Amino acid sequence: SSGINAEYGDTSSFYVANGGEMATNWLKLYLPGPHPISTVKVVNRLKWNEASNAGDRLKNTAVYVYEGETEVAHCGTITTLNSDYSTAAAQTYPLECGGAVGDMIYLTDLDKTAPNGPNIVEVEVYMFTLGDQQLI
């Protein structure tokens, strides 16, 4: 199962895919039509105590741009996490998409054997223009 608890602009909420070992820990963000995507920024959930592993779950999350059902770009994979979990800025991971034109952003957890999926606080999608413009 997966839970959607995220609310636009509220960094105290988050999206999480849970339910034991899943081959489907993913999040799809549909855009209002095709746009040239420059950057996707993924904001990780902060740890609420030292024993929590919630912040570690974002590792091995891949981000793609799709046009319809066709993958047009692999923006990158988050392979290393910042050890500072004190601020959302420290847990923001920008991935460059090179202006790939698409209408959907797809995030997936490549670690299919993880007991829990990533905890994502926010995803920011930037459109490629003369000066990057935030799309969503």
N, CA, C and O atoms as a GROMACS GRO file, in nm:
protein
  544
    1SER      N    1   0.085  -0.119   0.000
    1SER     CA    2   0.000   0.000   0.000
    1SER      C    3   0.088   0.123   0.000
    1SER      O    4   0.207   0.116   0.031
    2SER      N    5   0.031   0.234  -0.034
    2SER     CA    6   0.105   0.359  -0.029
    2SER      C    7   0.017   0.464   0.036
    2SER      O    8  -0.106   0.458   0.027
    3GLY      N    9   0.079   0.560   0.100
    3GLY     CA   10   0.003   0.666   0.164
    3GLY      C   11   0.045   0.800   0.107
    3GLY      O   12   0.164   0.824   0.084
    4ILE      N   13  -0.053   0.886   0.085
    4ILE     CA   14  -0.021   1.020   0.041
    4ILE      C   15  -0.064   1.115   0.150
    4ILE      O   16  -0.183   1.135   0.174
    5ASN      N   17   0.034   1.173   0.218
    5ASN     CA   18   0.007   1.267   0.325
    5ASN      C   19   0.060   1.405   0.291
    5ASN      O   20   0.050   1.497   0.372
    6ALA      N   21   0.116   1.420   0.174
    6ALA     CA   22   0.181   1.546   0.137
    6ALA      C   23   0.078   1.652   0.102
    6ALA      O   24  -0.029   1.623   0.048
    7GLU      N   25   0.112   1.775   0.135
    7GLU     CA   26   0.028   1.889   0.102
    7GLU      C   27   0.117   1.996   0.043
    7GLU      O   28   0.222   2.028   0.098
    8TYR      N   29   0.076   2.052  -0.070
    8TYR     CA   30   0.158   2.150  -0.143
    8TYR      C   31   0.200   2.263  -0.050
    8TYR      O   32   0.117   2.327   0.015
    9GLY      N   33   0.331   2.288  -0.045
    9GLY     CA   34   0.386   2.398   0.032
    9GLY      C   35   0.403   2.372   0.180
    9GLY      O   36   0.455   2.458   0.251
   10ASP      N   37   0.360   2.257   0.230
   10ASP     CA   38   0.371   2.225   0.372
   10ASP      C   39   0.483   2.124   0.391
   10ASP      O   40   0.464   2.005   0.366
   11THR      N   41   0.600   2.171   0.436
   11THR     CA   42   0.714   2.081   0.450
   11THR      C   43   0.708   1.995   0.576
   11THR      O   44   0.801   1.918   0.602
   12SER      N   45   0.602   2.008   0.655
   12SER     CA   46   0.586   1.918   0.770
   12SER      C   47   0.507   1.793   0.730
   12SER      O   48   0.496   1.699   0.809
   13SER      N   49   0.450   1.792   0.609
   13SER     CA   50   0.380   1.673   0.560
   13SER      C   51   0.473   1.597   0.466
   13SER      O   52   0.578   1.648   0.427
   14PHE      N   53   0.434   1.475   0.429
   14PHE     CA   54   0.521   1.395   0.343
   14PHE      C   55   0.442   1.288   0.270
   14PHE      O   56   0.331   1.253   0.311
   15TYR      N   57   0.500   1.237   0.162
   15TYR     CA   58   0.447   1.123   0.087
   15TYR      C   59   0.534   1.003   0.123
   15TYR      O   60   0.656   1.015   0.131
   16VAL      N   61   0.472   0.888   0.146
   16VAL     CA   62   0.549   0.768   0.176
   16VAL      C   63   0.485   0.647   0.108
   16VAL      O   64   0.363   0.634   0.103
   17ALA      N   65   0.570   0.559   0.056
   17ALA     CA   66   0.524   0.430   0.005
   17ALA      C   67   0.566   0.325   0.105
   17ALA      O   68   0.685   0.311   0.134
   18ASN      N   69   0.472   0.252   0.158
   18ASN     CA   70   0.497   0.155   0.263
   18ASN      C   71   0.438   0.021   0.229
   18ASN      O   72   0.378   0.003   0.123
   19GLY      N   73   0.454  -0.074   0.320
   19GLY     CA   74   0.385  -0.201   0.306
   19GLY      C   75   0.478  -0.319   0.289
   19GLY      O   76   0.442  -0.416   0.222
   20GLY      N   77   0.595  -0.314   0.348
   20GLY     CA   78   0.688  -0.424   0.331
   20GLY      C   79   0.762  -0.413   0.199
   20GLY      O   80   0.764  -0.306   0.138
   21GLU      N   81   0.821  -0.522   0.154
   21GLU     CA   82   0.897  -0.520   0.030
   21GLU      C   83   0.802  -0.502  -0.088
   21GLU      O   84   0.714  -0.585  -0.111
   22MET      N   85   0.820  -0.395  -0.161
   22MET     CA   86   0.731  -0.362  -0.272
   22MET      C   87   0.812  -0.338  -0.398
   22MET      O   88   0.921  -0.281  -0.392
   23ALA      N   89   0.760  -0.380  -0.509
   23ALA     CA   90   0.823  -0.350  -0.637
   23ALA      C   91   0.765  -0.222  -0.695
   23ALA      O   92   0.799  -0.183  -0.807
   24THR      N   93   0.678  -0.156  -0.619
   24THR     CA   94   0.607  -0.040  -0.673
   24THR      C   95   0.615   0.082  -0.582
   24THR      O   96   0.516   0.152  -0.566
   25ASN      N   97   0.729   0.109  -0.522
   25ASN     CA   98   0.748   0.231  -0.444
   25ASN      C   99   0.773   0.345  -0.541
   25ASN      O  100   0.888   0.370  -0.578
   26TRP      N  101   0.668   0.416  -0.583
   26TRP     CA  102   0.683   0.519  -0.684
   26TRP      C  103   0.586   0.634  -0.660
   26TRP      O  104   0.491   0.622  -0.583
   27LEU      N  105   0.614   0.743  -0.727
   27LEU     CA  106   0.529   0.862  -0.724
   27LEU      C  107   0.528   0.921  -0.864
   27LEU      O  108   0.634   0.943  -0.922
   28LYS      N  109   0.410   0.946  -0.918
   28LYS     CA  110   0.395   1.010  -1.049
   28LYS      C  111   0.334   1.148  -1.028
   28LYS      O  112   0.233   1.164  -0.958
   29LEU      N  113   0.396   1.248  -1.090
   29LEU     CA  114   0.346   1.385  -1.085
   29LEU      C  115   0.310   1.427  -1.227
   29LEU      O  116   0.398   1.442  -1.312
   30TYR      N  117   0.182   1.446  -1.253
   30TYR     CA  118   0.136   1.483  -1.386
   30TYR      C  119   0.139   1.635  -1.400
   30TYR      O  120   0.086   1.707  -1.315
   31LEU      N  121   0.200   1.683  -1.506
   31LEU     CA  122   0.213   1.825  -1.532
   31LEU      C  123   0.100   1.872  -1.621
   31LEU      O  124   0.038   1.791  -1.691
   32PRO      N  125   0.071   2.002  -1.621
   32PRO     CA  126  -0.036   2.055  -1.707
   32PRO      C  127   0.012   2.070  -1.851
   32PRO      O  128   0.025   2.181  -1.902
   33GLY      N  129   0.037   1.958  -1.916
   33GLY     CA  130   0.086   1.959  -2.054
   33GLY      C  131   0.236   1.938  -2.059
   33GLY      O  132   0.303   1.943  -1.955
   34PRO      N  133   0.290   1.916  -2.180
   34PRO     CA  134   0.435   1.895  -2.193
   34PRO      C  135   0.512   2.026  -2.173
   34PRO      O  136   0.472   2.132  -2.222
   35HIS      N  137   0.622   2.015  -2.099
   35HIS     CA  138   0.709   2.130  -2.071
   35HIS      C  139   0.854   2.085  -2.074
   35HIS      O  140   0.884   1.970  -2.043
   36PRO      N  141   0.946   2.175  -2.112
   36PRO     CA  142   1.090   2.143  -2.104
   36PRO      C  143   1.133   2.152  -1.957
   36PRO      O  144   1.126   2.259  -1.896
   37ILE      N  145   1.178   2.042  -1.901
   37ILE     CA  146   1.211   2.035  -1.759
   37ILE      C  147   1.362   2.053  -1.741
   37ILE      O  148   1.441   1.977  -1.797
   38SER      N  149   1.399   2.152  -1.662
   38SER     CA  150   1.541   2.175  -1.636
   38SER      C  151   1.588   2.099  -1.512
   38SER      O  152   1.691   2.032  -1.514
   39THR      N  153   1.511   2.111  -1.404
   39THR     CA  154   1.553   2.056  -1.276
   39THR      C  155   1.433   2.002  -1.200
   39THR      O  156   1.324   2.058  -1.204
   40VAL      N  157   1.456   1.891  -1.129
   40VAL     CA  158   1.359   1.840  -1.033
   40VAL      C  159   1.431   1.838  -0.898
   40VAL      O  160   1.536   1.775  -0.884
   41LYS      N  161   1.373   1.907  -0.800
   41LYS     CA  162   1.430   1.908  -0.665
   41LYS      C  163   1.341   1.822  -0.575
   41LYS      O  164   1.221   1.844  -0.565
   42VAL      N  165   1.405   1.725  -0.509
   42VAL     CA  166   1.334   1.635  -0.418
   42VAL      C  167   1.377   1.671  -0.276
   42VAL      O  168   1.496   1.677  -0.246
   43VAL      N  169   1.278   1.696  -0.190
   43VAL     CA  170   1.306   1.731  -0.051
   43VAL      C  171   1.277   1.609   0.035
   43VAL      O  172   1.165   1.557   0.036
   44ASN      N  173   1.378   1.564   0.108
   44ASN     CA  174   1.371   1.447   0.194
   44ASN      C  175   1.305   1.482   0.327
   44ASN      O  176   1.312   1.596   0.373
   45ARG      N  177   1.241   1.385   0.388
   45ARG     CA  178   1.186   1.402   0.522
   45ARG      C  179   1.300   1.412   0.621
   45ARG      O  180   1.400   1.342   0.610
   46LEU      N  181   1.283   1.500   0.720
   46LEU     CA  182   1.383   1.515   0.824
   46LEU      C  183   1.365   1.406   0.929
   46LEU      O  184   1.253   1.359   0.953
   47LYS      N  185   1.475   1.366   0.991
   47LYS     CA  186   1.466   1.270   1.101
   47LYS      C  187   1.409   1.342   1.223
   47LYS      O  188   1.447   1.455   1.253
   48TRP      N  189   1.317   1.276   1.293
   48TRP     CA  190   1.262   1.339   1.412
   48TRP      C  191   1.336   1.298   1.538
   48TRP      O  192   1.316   1.358   1.644
   49ASN      N  193   1.421   1.195   1.529
   49ASN     CA  194   1.511   1.159   1.639
   49ASN      C  195   1.625   1.077   1.581
   49ASN      O  196   1.619   1.035   1.465
   50GLU      N  197   1.727   1.054   1.658
   50GLU     CA  198   1.846   0.985   1.610
   50GLU      C  199   1.819   0.840   1.571
   50GLU      O  200   1.888   0.786   1.484
   51ALA      N  201   1.720   0.777   1.634
   51ALA     CA  202   1.691   0.637   1.603
   51ALA      C  203   1.611   0.621   1.473
   51ALA      O  204   1.604   0.511   1.418
   52SER      N  205   1.553   0.728   1.426
   52SER     CA  206   1.469   0.721   1.306
   52SER      C  207   1.553   0.695   1.181
   52SER      O  208   1.662   0.750   1.166
   53ASN      N  209   1.501   0.611   1.092
   53ASN     CA  210   1.568   0.590   0.964
   53ASN      C  211   1.488   0.654   0.851
   53ASN      O  212   1.517   0.629   0.734
   54ALA      N  213   1.387   0.735   0.884
   54ALA     CA  214   1.299   0.792   0.782
   54ALA      C  215   1.377   0.871   0.678
   54ALA      O  216   1.346   0.863   0.559
   55GLY      N  217   1.476   0.947   0.720
   55GLY     CA  218   1.554   1.027   0.627
   55GLY      C  219   1.642   0.944   0.536
   55GLY      O  220   1.677   0.989   0.426
   56ASP      N  221   1.679   0.825   0.578
   56ASP     CA  222   1.768   0.739   0.499
   56ASP      C  223   1.698   0.672   0.381
   56ASP      O  224   1.764   0.620   0.292
   57ARG      N  225   1.567   0.674   0.380
   57ARG     CA  226   1.490   0.600   0.279
   57ARG      C  227   1.495   0.661   0.140
   57ARG      O  228   1.461   0.593   0.042
   58LEU      N  229   1.537   0.787   0.128
   58LEU     CA  230   1.540   0.852  -0.003
   58LEU      C  231   1.655   0.800  -0.089
   58LEU      O  232   1.653   0.814  -0.212
   59LYS      N  233   1.755   0.740  -0.025
   59LYS     CA  234   1.870   0.688  -0.099
   59LYS      C  235   1.823   0.587  -0.204
   59LYS      O  236   1.736   0.504  -0.176
   60ASN      N  237   1.880   0.595  -0.324
   60ASN     CA  238   1.848   0.509  -0.439
   60ASN      C  239   1.712   0.540  -0.502
   60ASN      O  240   1.650   0.453  -0.563
   61THR      N  241   1.667   0.664  -0.486
   61THR     CA  242   1.546   0.709  -0.555
   61THR      C  243   1.587   0.770  -0.689
   61THR      O  244   1.672   0.859  -0.694
   62ALA      N  245   1.526   0.722  -0.797
   62ALA     CA  246   1.556   0.770  -0.932
   62ALA      C  247   1.443   0.861  -0.979
   62ALA      O  248   1.327   0.841  -0.944
   63VAL      N  249   1.480   0.961  -1.061
   63VAL     CA  250   1.383   1.057  -1.114
   63VAL      C  251   1.390   1.055  -1.266
   63VAL      O  252   1.498   1.062  -1.325
   64TYR      N  253   1.272   1.046  -1.330
   64TYR     CA  254   1.262   1.039  -1.475
   64TYR      C  255   1.160   1.141  -1.524
   64TYR      O  256   1.070   1.182  -1.451
   65VAL      N  257   1.175   1.182  -1.650
   65VAL     CA  258   1.075   1.262  -1.721
   65VAL      C  259   1.011   1.172  -1.825
   65VAL      O  260   1.080   1.100  -1.897
   66TYR      N  261   0.878   1.177  -1.831
   66TYR     CA  262   0.802   1.099  -1.929
   66TYR      C  263   0.718   1.192  -2.016
   66TYR      O  264   0.671   1.297  -1.970
   67GLU      N  265   0.700   1.153  -2.141
   67GLU     CA  266   0.604   1.215  -2.232
   67GLU      C  267   0.501   1.106  -2.258
   67GLU      O  268   0.529   1.010  -2.330
   68GLY      N  269   0.382   1.121  -2.200
   68GLY     CA  270   0.285   1.012  -2.204
   68GLY      C  271   0.341   0.894  -2.126
   68GLY      O  272   0.377   0.908  -2.010
   69GLU      N  273   0.349   0.778  -2.190
   69GLU     CA  274   0.403   0.658  -2.125
   69GLU      C  275   0.546   0.629  -2.168
   69GLU      O  276   0.598   0.520  -2.140
   70THR      N  277   0.612   0.725  -2.236
   70THR     CA  278   0.747   0.704  -2.287
   70THR      C  279   0.848   0.781  -2.204
   70THR      O  280   0.835   0.902  -2.187
   71GLU      N  281   0.949   0.711  -2.153
   71GLU     CA  282   1.057   0.776  -2.079
   71GLU      C  283   1.141   0.858  -2.176
   71GLU      O  284   1.188   0.805  -2.277
   72VAL      N  285   1.160   0.987  -2.147
   72VAL     CA  286   1.241   1.072  -2.234
   72VAL      C  287   1.370   1.116  -2.167
   72VAL      O  288   1.462   1.162  -2.235
   73ALA      N  289   1.379   1.104  -2.034
   73ALA     CA  290   1.504   1.142  -1.966
   73ALA      C  291   1.513   1.077  -1.829
   73ALA      O  292   1.413   1.065  -1.757
   74HIS      N  293   1.633   1.035  -1.795
   74HIS     CA  294   1.665   0.994  -1.658
   74HIS      C  295   1.742   1.111  -1.598
   74HIS      O  296   1.857   1.134  -1.632
   75CYS      N  297   1.678   1.183  -1.509
   75CYS     CA  298   1.740   1.302  -1.450
   75CYS      C  299   1.852   1.266  -1.353
   75CYS      O  300   1.944   1.345  -1.333
   76GLY      N  301   1.844   1.150  -1.293
   76GLY     CA  302   1.948   1.106  -1.200
   76GLY      C  303   1.891   1.021  -1.089
   76GLY      O  304   1.770   1.001  -1.078
   77THR      N  305   1.982   0.971  -1.007
   77THR     CA  306   1.947   0.888  -0.892
   77THR      C  307   2.014   0.946  -0.770
   77THR      O  308   2.133   0.980  -0.773
   78ILE      N  309   1.940   0.957  -0.662
   78ILE     CA  310   1.995   1.007  -0.536
   78ILE      C  311   2.069   0.891  -0.471
   78ILE      O  312   2.007   0.798  -0.420
   79THR      N  313   2.202   0.897  -0.472
   79THR     CA  314   2.282   0.786  -0.421
   79THR      C  315   2.352   0.817  -0.289
   79THR      O  316   2.391   0.727  -0.216
   80THR      N  317   2.367   0.945  -0.260
   80THR     CA  318   2.434   0.988  -0.137
   80THR      C  319   2.346   1.090  -0.067
   80THR      O  320   2.294   1.182  -0.131
   81LEU      N  321   2.329   1.075   0.063
   81LEU     CA  322   2.247   1.168   0.140
   81LEU      C  323   2.334   1.257   0.227
   81LEU      O  324   2.437   1.213   0.278
   82ASN      N  325   2.292   1.381   0.244
   82ASN     CA  326   2.359   1.475   0.332
   82ASN      C  327   2.333   1.429   0.476
   82ASN      O  328   2.220   1.396   0.510
   83SER      N  329   2.435   1.427   0.560
   83SER     CA  330   2.418   1.381   0.698
   83SER      C  331   2.353   1.485   0.788
   83SER      O  332   2.319   1.455   0.903
   84ASP      N  333   2.334   1.608   0.738
   84ASP     CA  334   2.267   1.713   0.815
   84ASP      C  335   2.116   1.704   0.790
   84ASP      O  336   2.069   1.738   0.681
   85TYR      N  337   2.042   1.658   0.890
   85TYR     CA  338   1.897   1.644   0.877
   85TYR      C  339   1.823   1.757   0.948
   85TYR      O  340   1.704   1.745   0.975
   86SER      N  341   1.892   1.868   0.978
   86SER     CA  342   1.831   1.974   1.059
   86SER      C  343   1.741   2.068   0.981
   86SER      O  344   1.653   2.131   1.040
   87THR      N  345   1.760   2.079   0.849
   87THR     CA  346   1.678   2.172   0.770
   87THR      C  347   1.636   2.109   0.638
   87THR      O  348   1.702   2.019   0.586
   88ALA      N  349   1.525   2.158   0.584
   88ALA     CA  350   1.479   2.110   0.453
   88ALA      C  351   1.581   2.146   0.346
   88ALA      O  352   1.601   2.070   0.251
   89ALA      N  353   1.646   2.263   0.359
   89ALA     CA  354   1.746   2.303   0.260
   89ALA      C  355   1.860   2.202   0.253
   89ALA      O  356   1.910   2.172   0.145
   90ALA      N  357   1.901   2.150   0.368
   90ALA     CA  358   2.010   2.052   0.371
   90ALA      C  359   1.967   1.919   0.313
   90ALA      O  360   2.051   1.839   0.273
   91GLN      N  361   1.837   1.894   0.308
   91GLN     CA  362   1.786   1.767   0.257
   91GLN      C  363   1.715   1.783   0.122
   91GLN      O  364   1.627   1.705   0.088
   92THR      N  365   1.755   1.885   0.046
   92THR     CA  366   1.701   1.908  -0.087
   92THR      C  367   1.802   1.858  -0.190
   92THR      O  368   1.920   1.895  -0.185
   93TYR      N  369   1.756   1.774  -0.282
   93TYR     CA  370   1.843   1.711  -0.380
   93TYR      C  371   1.800   1.751  -0.521
   93TYR      O  372   1.699   1.701  -0.571
   94PRO      N  373   1.876   1.842  -0.586
   94PRO     CA  374   1.841   1.883  -0.724
   94PRO      C  375   1.897   1.783  -0.825
   94PRO      O  376   2.012   1.742  -0.816
   95LEU      N  377   1.814   1.747  -0.921
   95LEU     CA  378   1.855   1.658  -1.029
   95LEU      C  379   1.828   1.729  -1.161
   95LEU      O  380   1.717   1.777  -1.185
   96GLU      N  381   1.929   1.735  -1.246
   96GLU     CA  382   1.920   1.807  -1.373
   96GLU      C  383   1.860   1.718  -1.481
   96GLU      O  384   1.900   1.603  -1.499
   97CYS      N  385   1.762   1.774  -1.554
   97CYS     CA  386   1.691   1.697  -1.657
   97CYS      C  387   1.724   1.745  -1.798
   97CYS      O  388   1.676   1.687  -1.895
   98GLY      N  389   1.806   1.849  -1.811
   98GLY     CA  390   1.858   1.891  -1.941
   98GLY      C  391   1.756   1.946  -2.038
   98GLY      O  392   1.781   1.945  -2.159
   99GLY      N  393   1.642   1.993  -1.991
   99GLY     CA  394   1.541   2.048  -2.082
   99GLY      C  395   1.455   1.944  -2.150
   99GLY      O  396   1.386   1.975  -2.248
  100ALA      N  397   1.457   1.820  -2.101
  100ALA     CA  398   1.374   1.714  -2.160
  100ALA      C  399   1.227   1.756  -2.154
  100ALA      O  400   1.180   1.804  -2.052
  101VAL      N  401   1.156   1.737  -2.264
  101VAL     CA  402   1.016   1.777  -2.271
  101VAL      C  403   0.928   1.660  -2.228
  101VAL      O  404   0.934   1.552  -2.286
  102GLY      N  405   0.846   1.685  -2.127
  102GLY     CA  406   0.758   1.581  -2.078
  102GLY      C  407   0.638   1.636  -2.005
  102GLY      O  408   0.631   1.756  -1.975
  103ASP      N  409   0.544   1.546  -1.977
  103ASP     CA  410   0.422   1.586  -1.906
  103ASP      C  411   0.403   1.509  -1.775
  103ASP      O  412   0.298   1.519  -1.711
  104MET      N  413   0.507   1.431  -1.735
  104MET     CA  414   0.499   1.358  -1.610
  104MET      C  415   0.638   1.337  -1.551
  104MET      O  416   0.733   1.305  -1.623
  105ILE      N  417   0.648   1.354  -1.420
  105ILE     CA  418   0.772   1.326  -1.347
  105ILE      C  419   0.746   1.198  -1.270
  105ILE      O  420   0.645   1.184  -1.202
  106TYR      N  421   0.840   1.103  -1.281
  106TYR     CA  422   0.825   0.972  -1.219
  106TYR      C  423   0.941   0.950  -1.124
  106TYR      O  424   1.057   0.954  -1.166
  107LEU      N  425   0.911   0.926  -0.997
  107LEU     CA  426   1.012   0.896  -0.897
  107LEU      C  427   0.993   0.752  -0.854
  107LEU      O  428   0.880   0.710  -0.827
  108THR      N  429   1.101   0.675  -0.846
  108THR     CA  430   1.089   0.536  -0.806
  108THR      C  431   1.206   0.496  -0.716
  108THR      O  432   1.318   0.543  -0.732
  109ASP      N  433   1.176   0.410  -0.622
  109ASP     CA  434   1.276   0.357  -0.529
  109ASP      C  435   1.340   0.236  -0.596
  109ASP      O  436   1.274   0.135  -0.619
  110LEU      N  437   1.470   0.247  -0.627
  110LEU     CA  438   1.540   0.137  -0.695
  110LEU      C  439   1.574   0.022  -0.601
  110LEU      O  440   1.610  -0.086  -0.646
  111ASP      N  441   1.564   0.045  -0.469
  111ASP     CA  442   1.592  -0.059  -0.372
  111ASP      C  443   1.464  -0.136  -0.344
  111ASP      O  444   1.393  -0.108  -0.247
  112LYS      N  445   1.435  -0.233  -0.428
  112LYS     CA  446   1.309  -0.306  -0.422
  112LYS      C  447   1.295  -0.394  -0.298
  112LYS      O  448   1.185  -0.439  -0.267
  113THR      N  449   1.405  -0.420  -0.226
  113THR     CA  450   1.398  -0.505  -0.108
  113THR      C  451   1.387  -0.425   0.020
  113THR      O  452   1.383  -0.484   0.128
  114ALA      N  453   1.382  -0.292   0.012
  114ALA     CA  454   1.371  -0.210   0.132
  114ALA      C  455   1.236  -0.233   0.200
  114ALA      O  456   1.135  -0.245   0.131
  115PRO      N  457   1.233  -0.239   0.333
  115PRO     CA  458   1.106  -0.262   0.402
  115PRO      C  459   1.010  -0.144   0.391
  115PRO      O  460   0.890  -0.160   0.407
  116ASN      N  461   1.062  -0.026   0.365
  116ASN     CA  462   0.979   0.094   0.351
  116ASN      C  463   1.031   0.179   0.237
  116ASN      O  464   1.151   0.183   0.211
  117GLY      N  465   0.941   0.245   0.169
  117GLY     CA  466   0.979   0.334   0.060
  117GLY      C  467   1.024   0.469   0.112
  117GLY      O  468   1.026   0.493   0.233
  118PRO      N  469   1.061   0.558   0.020
  118PRO     CA  470   1.111   0.690   0.059
  118PRO      C  471   1.003   0.777   0.120
  118PRO      O  472   0.884   0.762   0.090
  119ASN      N  473   1.045   0.867   0.207
  119ASN     CA  474   0.958   0.969   0.264
  119ASN      C  475   0.992   1.099   0.193
  119ASN      O  476   1.099   1.156   0.214
  120ILE      N  477   0.902   1.147   0.109
  120ILE     CA  478   0.927   1.266   0.029
  120ILE      C  479   0.840   1.380   0.081
  120ILE      O  480   0.717   1.368   0.086
  121VAL      N  481   0.905   1.489   0.120
  121VAL     CA  482   0.834   1.605   0.172
  121VAL      C  483   0.779   1.690   0.058
  121VAL      O  484   0.665   1.735   0.063
  122GLU      N  485   0.862   1.712  -0.043
  122GLU     CA  486   0.821   1.800  -0.152
  122GLU      C  487   0.900   1.766  -0.277
  122GLU      O  488   1.015   1.724  -0.270
  123VAL      N  489   0.836   1.786  -0.392
  123VAL     CA  490   0.903   1.775  -0.521
  123VAL      C  491   0.877   1.906  -0.594
  123VAL      O  492   0.762   1.946  -0.613
  124GLU      N  493   0.984   1.973  -0.634
  124GLU     CA  494   0.973   2.097  -0.710
  124GLU      C  495   1.020   2.070  -0.852
  124GLU      O  496   1.128   2.016  -0.872
  125VAL      N  497   0.938   2.109  -0.949
  125VAL     CA  498   0.970   2.087  -1.090
  125VAL      C  499   0.993   2.223  -1.154
  125VAL      O  500   0.907   2.311  -1.147
  126TYR      N  501   1.110   2.240  -1.217
  126TYR     CA  502   1.144   2.367  -1.279
  126TYR      C  503   1.146   2.353  -1.430
  126TYR      O  504   1.204   2.259  -1.485
  127MET      N  505   1.080   2.448  -1.496
  127MET     CA  506   1.071   2.449  -1.641
  127MET      C  507   1.193   2.520  -1.698
  127MET      O  508   1.239   2.621  -1.643
  128PHE      N  509   1.246   2.467  -1.807
  128PHE     CA  510   1.362   2.525  -1.873
  128PHE      C  511   1.320   2.651  -1.949
  128PHE      O  512   1.243   2.643  -2.044
  129THR      N  513   1.370   2.766  -1.906
  129THR     CA  514   1.346   2.894  -1.972
  129THR      C  515   1.478   2.971  -1.966
  129THR      O  516   1.580   2.915  -1.928
  130LEU      N  517   1.476   3.097  -2.004
  130LEU     CA  518   1.598   3.177  -1.992
  130LEU      C  519   1.643   3.186  -1.847
  130LEU      O  520   1.762   3.186  -1.819
  131GLY      N  521   1.548   3.194  -1.756
  131GLY     CA  522   1.573   3.186  -1.613
  131GLY      C  523   1.478   3.080  -1.560
  131GLY      O  524   1.357   3.092  -1.579
  132ASP      N  525   1.528   2.978  -1.494
  132ASP     CA  526   1.441   2.868  -1.451
  132ASP      C  527   1.316   2.920  -1.381
  132ASP      O  528   1.324   3.010  -1.297
  133GLN      N  529   1.202   2.865  -1.418
  133GLN     CA  530   1.075   2.903  -1.361
  133GLN      C  531   1.014   2.781  -1.296
  133GLN      O  532   1.005   2.676  -1.359
  134GLN      N  533   0.970   2.794  -1.169
  134GLN     CA  534   0.911   2.681  -1.102
  134GLN      C  535   0.776   2.651  -1.163
  134GLN      O  536   0.691   2.740  -1.173
  135LEU      N  537   0.756   2.526  -1.203
  135LEU     CA  538   0.632   2.484  -1.268
  135LEU      C  539   0.533   2.434  -1.163
  135LEU      O  540   0.418   2.478  -1.160
  136ILE      N  541   0.577   2.343  -1.077
  136ILE     CA  542   0.493   2.295  -0.966
  136ILE      C  543   0.582   2.278  -0.845
  136ILE      O  544   0.534   2.239  -0.738
   0.00000   0.00000   0.00000
